[in-house]
Every structure is written in C-alpha cells, then in structure tokens.
Amino acid sequence: MAKIEKIDLSPIEATAYWWVNLIKRKVKEITINGTHQLNEKKFGEIFYGFTETDWRNLYLQLIPYITEDVDKYMAKRNNDEENAFNQDTDKNGHNRINEEISKIIKKQLPNIRLAGNGVKDYIVYTTHECAYVYYKSCGIINLPTIYEPDYVLTGNEDALNFYNLLISTIAIINQENSNFHSMPILREIFCNEYVKLSNSKEKLENIIEAFNYAFNKANDENLIMGSSHNITYFPRWFCKIDFLGLDSYVDLAKHYANAILKNDKNNDISYCQKLKRKYNN
C-alpha cells in the first residue's frame, strides 16, 4: 500500500471535485430526511445508486467541461462582468453544470437548490489561476486545492477496498456487540488479520497508517465518532445509502469482526481499560 500523500489539484480540478462532493451531500440529505418536492425526489433517485467508481467518472468528465466553460467565459466576457466563470447553488443558478452532468450521466437532471437545508446559497468562481467560493452568509474564501487522497481523486482500488472492508467490519461489530468501542483492539486485530489474509508484503506500520487514514475518513463522513488517536470510538447510525456497494465485503468483514470480538472477549481486562489505567497513573 503506497504512502499516503496529499494531492494538489488545479483550480478547475478543485471546482469539479467541489461539485461532486456537493451533489453527494445533497443526495444523502434527501435520502435521509426525505422530501416533498418532486424534483428533489427525482434528483435523489438518479444518484442514489452511484458507487465511488461512478463519482470518480463524473469528476473526471466534469474537468474538460469546466475547462471549456472557463475558456469561453474569459474570452467573451465584458469589462463589467464577473472576472471568473461562476455557478450558483440556488435553483436556476447552475444551469450550465446541470447541462454538463446530464450529458455525462445520460439522464436529464432536475433543477433543484443544491445547498443544504438551512444553509444559505453560495457561488463558486473559477479561472485557470484560482477558484474561490462566495458564501452568501459570511463572504469569500479560497477553494482549497490540496486534499487528502480518496478514490474519486486517485482511482486507487486497494485503498478503496481497504476502506470498504473497514467500515463493513465496524458495522458488523456494532450489530453483534454494540458495547464494543475499543480503538486499540480494533486497530491491532484488524491490521494483523489484514497482513495475514492478504499475504501483503507491506510492513505492519504501513497497514496501521492506512487504517488510521481510513478510520479518520469514516469519521469525516459521519459514519463514526472518534479519531484514530482516541482510545474509544462510537459508530453512528448507518443508513441504507452508506451500505451501497458493500455487499461483496460482508463475508470477509464478518471474519474480521469475529476475530476482533473474540479477542475482546478473551481479555480479562480489556486493552482499552489497561490504557486508561496507564494514562491515569
């Protein structure tokens, strides 16, 4: 497993990535909260079955479209117009992006407001040199161009499989024993089992680094509460959309979960309690 390094995007790539993540959040919001608006319902249904492969494909195909948008806008704009190609999250404010996504997914995309419920709209501005976002509630910030790697950006199948296996294991552990919260045991047994079962030639410390990164990503995605630095963690409520694409990991994840829970059961005093005693002394 390769060393985890941050990825530096161009402003146009960062804009494409921003749109993909915005849509993902909106789809999850619609799925969890429901909606009485027909267009929002249709929007959620279109993207509901998207896997990480689909999101990566959308990201990659948006880049040349946005590049063309920026080039055309900058070539034709008048002096009194905005100095960057821009699209708004408000309804009817992102028609160009809607058209392009419709072409990519080969489905007509309903026109809806893309900002989250209870959040004011924002506008993303893009040139070849920079990208920034105007938040109508608080002003302008630069759009970040340096990101932690994920599958949408890298297409790294090994990292995706590792992440999916980990969150599948955590979900099954929670189903089998909702009182299990030990981060050290989870990490130790998961990483050791991974080295053993995958016949990986990677050093254990590299697998542990991959575990910490994947775990923290799951925290960022609100699937769990707690970071890899904590002694304990707490799974959040998994909804159906969180399990999309994970069917093929269930059997292996059950093996990992059983190994982890067996280790916890066989400890007279759990590793977590030992650490607490160590730090309290």
C-alpha positions in Angstrom: 0.0 0.0 0.0 1.6 3.2 -1.2 2.5 6.0 1.2 -0.4 8.4 1.8 0.4 11.8 0.3 -1.9 14.8 -0.2 -3.0 15.7 -3.7 -2.5 19.1 -5.3 -5.3 20.0 -7.7 -5.6 22.7 -10.3 -8.4 25.3 -9.7 -10.5 23.6 -12.3 -10.0 20.2 -10.9 -10.8 21.5 -7.4 -14.0 23.0 -8.8 -15.0 19.7 -10.3 -14.3 17.9 -7.1 -16.3 20.5 -5.2 -19.4 19.9 -7.3 -19.1 16.1 -6.9 -18.9 16.4 -3.1 -21.8 19.0 -3.1 -24.0 16.6 -5.0 -23.1 13.6 -2.8 -24.0 15.6 0.3 -27.3 16.7 -1.2 -28.2 13.2 -2.2 -27.5 11.9 1.3 -29.6 14.7 2.8 -32.6 13.9 0.5 -32.2 10.2 1.2 -32.1 10.5 5.0 -34.6 13.4 5.5 -36.9 12.7 2.6 -38.6 15.4 0.6 -42.0 16.6 -0.6 -40.5 18.2 -3.7 -40.9 16.0 -6.8 -37.7 17.4 -8.5 -35.6 16.7 -5.3 -37.0 13.2 -5.2 -36.1 12.6 -8.8 -32.6 14.1 -8.2 -32.0 11.7 -5.3 -33.2 8.7 -7.2 -30.8 9.5 -10.1 -27.7 9.5 -7.9 -28.8 7.1 -5.2 -27.1 4.0 -6.7 -23.8 5.8 -7.5 -20.7 3.9 -6.4 -17.3 5.6 -5.9 -16.5 4.5 -9.4 -19.5 6.5 -10.7 -18.5 9.5 -8.7 -14.9 9.3 -10.0 -16.2 9.1 -13.6 -18.3 12.2 -13.0 -15.4 14.1 -11.6 -13.1 13.2 -14.4 -15.6 14.1 -17.1 -16.5 17.4 -15.5 -13.0 18.6 -15.7 -12.9 19.2 -19.5 -16.4 20.7 -19.5 -15.4 23.2 -16.8 -12.2 23.9 -18.6 -14.2 24.8 -21.7 -16.6 26.9 -19.7 -13.7 28.9 -18.2 -12.0 29.4 -21.6 -15.2 30.6 -23.3 -16.3 32.9 -20.5 -12.9 34.6 -20.2 -12.7 35.1 -24.0 -16.1 36.6 -24.3 -16.7 38.5 -21.0 -17.2 42.2 -20.9 -15.3 44.5 -18.6 -18.4 44.9 -16.4 -18.9 41.2 -15.9 -17.5 38.9 -13.2 -13.9 38.1 -13.7 -14.4 34.4 -13.4 -16.7 31.7 -14.6 -19.3 31.1 -11.9 -22.2 29.0 -10.9 -24.7 29.4 -8.0 -26.1 26.6 -5.8 -29.5 28.4 -5.9 -32.2 26.9 -8.2 -31.6 28.1 -11.8 -28.1 29.3 -10.8 -26.2 26.3 -12.1 -27.8 25.6 -15.4 -24.5 25.1 -17.2 -23.3 22.5 -14.7 -26.7 20.8 -14.9 -26.5 20.5 -18.7 -23.0 19.0 -18.5 -23.8 16.5 -15.8 -26.9 15.5 -17.8 -24.7 14.8 -20.8 -22.3 12.7 -18.6 -24.8 10.6 -16.9 -27.2 10.5 -19.9 -30.2 11.5 -17.8 -31.9 14.8 -17.6 -31.0 16.3 -14.3 -33.8 18.1 -12.4 -33.2 21.7 -11.5 -33.0 22.0 -7.7 -31.4 24.0 -5.0 -28.1 22.3 -4.1 -27.2 24.0 -0.8 -28.1 22.0 2.3 -31.3 22.7 4.1 -31.0 25.6 6.5 -27.8 26.8 4.7 -27.6 29.9 2.6 -26.6 29.5 -1.0 -23.0 30.1 -2.4 -21.3 30.7 -5.7 -18.2 29.1 -6.9 -15.9 31.2 -9.2 -13.2 29.6 -11.3 -10.3 30.6 -13.6 -7.2 28.8 -14.6 -5.3 30.6 -11.9 -7.6 30.4 -8.9 -11.0 29.2 -7.6 -13.0 30.7 -4.7 -16.4 30.4 -3.1 -18.7 33.3 -2.1 -20.8 32.2 0.8 -23.8 34.4 0.9 -23.9 34.1 4.7 -20.3 35.1 5.5 -18.2 36.2 2.5 -15.5 34.8 0.2 -12.9 32.1 0.8 -10.4 30.4 -1.5 -11.4 27.0 -2.7 -8.8 24.6 -1.3 -6.6 22.9 -3.9 -4.8 20.4 -1.7 -6.7 17.4 -0.5 -6.3 14.1 1.3 -6.4 11.3 -1.3 -9.7 9.4 -1.9 -10.9 7.1 -4.6 -12.6 9.9 -6.6 -9.3 11.7 -6.9 -6.9 8.7 -7.3 -8.8 5.7 -8.6 -6.7 3.6 -6.1 -8.6 0.3 -5.9 -6.5 -1.0 -3.0 -7.3 2.0 -0.8 -11.0 1.8 -1.7 -11.2 -1.9 -0.8 -9.4 -1.3 2.5 -11.8 1.5 3.4 -14.9 -0.5 2.5 -13.7 -3.6 4.4 -13.0 -1.5 7.5 -16.4 0.3 7.6 -18.1 -3.0 6.8 -16.3 -4.6 9.7 -17.2 -1.7 12.1 -20.9 -2.0 11.0 -21.0 -5.8 11.7 -19.2 -5.4 15.1 -21.8 -2.9 16.1 -24.6 -5.3 15.1 -23.0 -8.2 17.0 -21.9 -6.2 20.1 -23.0 -2.6 20.4 -20.9 -2.3 23.6 -17.6 -2.7 21.8 -15.8 0.6 21.5 -12.1 -0.2 21.8 -10.0 1.6 19.2 -6.7 -0.2 20.1 -8.2 -3.7 19.8 -10.0 -2.8 16.6 -6.8 -1.5 15.0 -4.5 -4.2 16.3 -6.6 -7.2 15.3 -7.8 -5.7 12.0 -4.3 -4.8 10.8 -2.8 -8.1 11.9 -5.7 -10.0 10.1 -5.2 -7.9 7.0 -1.5 -8.7 6.8 -2.2 -12.4 7.4 -5.2 -12.8 5.0 -4.0 -10.6 2.2 -0.5 -12.0 2.0 0.6 -8.4 1.9 4.3 -7.7 1.7 3.7 -4.3 3.2 5.2 -3.6 6.6 2.7 -3.6 9.5 3.4 0.1 10.2 2.2 0.9 6.7 -1.0 -1.0 7.2 -1.5 0.8 10.5 -1.1 4.1 8.7 -3.7 3.0 6.1 -6.0 2.0 9.0 -5.7 5.4 10.7 -6.3 7.2 7.5 -9.4 5.1 6.6 -10.8 5.4 10.1 -10.4 9.2 10.2 -12.1 9.4 6.8 -15.0 7.4 8.2 -15.2 10.0 11.0 -15.2 12.8 8.4 -18.1 11.0 6.6 -20.0 10.9 9.9 -20.1 7.1 10.0 -18.3 7.0 13.3 -17.5 9.4 16.1 -13.8 9.5 17.2 -10.4 9.7 15.6 -7.6 7.2 15.3 -5.9 8.9 18.2 -8.7 8.1 20.7 -8.9 5.1 23.0 -12.6 4.6 22.2 -14.9 5.2 19.2 -18.7 5.2 18.7 -20.4 4.1 15.4 -23.1 6.5 14.3 -26.3 5.3 12.7 -25.6 3.7 9.3 -28.4 4.4 6.8 -29.0 2.4 3.6 -27.0 4.8 1.4 -23.9 4.1 3.5 -24.0 0.4 2.6 -24.2 0.9 -1.2 -21.6 -1.2 -2.9 -20.5 -3.1 0.3 -22.3 -6.4 -0.4 -19.2 -8.1 -1.6 -17.3 -7.2 1.6 -19.8 -8.7 4.1 -18.4 -12.3 4.3 -14.8 -11.1 4.8 -15.9 -8.4 7.2 -17.7 -11.0 9.4 -14.4 -12.9 9.7 -12.6 -9.7 10.8 -15.5 -8.8 13.2 -15.4 -12.3 14.8 -11.6 -12.1 15.3 -11.9 -8.7 16.9 -14.8 -9.6 19.2 -13.2 -12.9 20.2 -10.0 -11.1 21.2 -12.0 -8.6 23.3 -14.0 -11.4 25.0 -10.8 -13.4 25.9 -9.3 -10.4 27.7 -10.0 -10.4 31.5 -9.2 -6.7 31.4 -9.6 -5.2 28.0 -6.7 -3.4 26.3 -8.8 -0.2 26.5 -9.0 -0.4 30.3 -5.3 -1.1 30.6 -4.5 2.0 28.6 -6.9 4.1 30.7 -5.2 2.8 33.9 -1.8 3.6 32.3 -2.7 7.2 31.5 -4.5 7.8 34.8 -1.5 6.8 36.9 
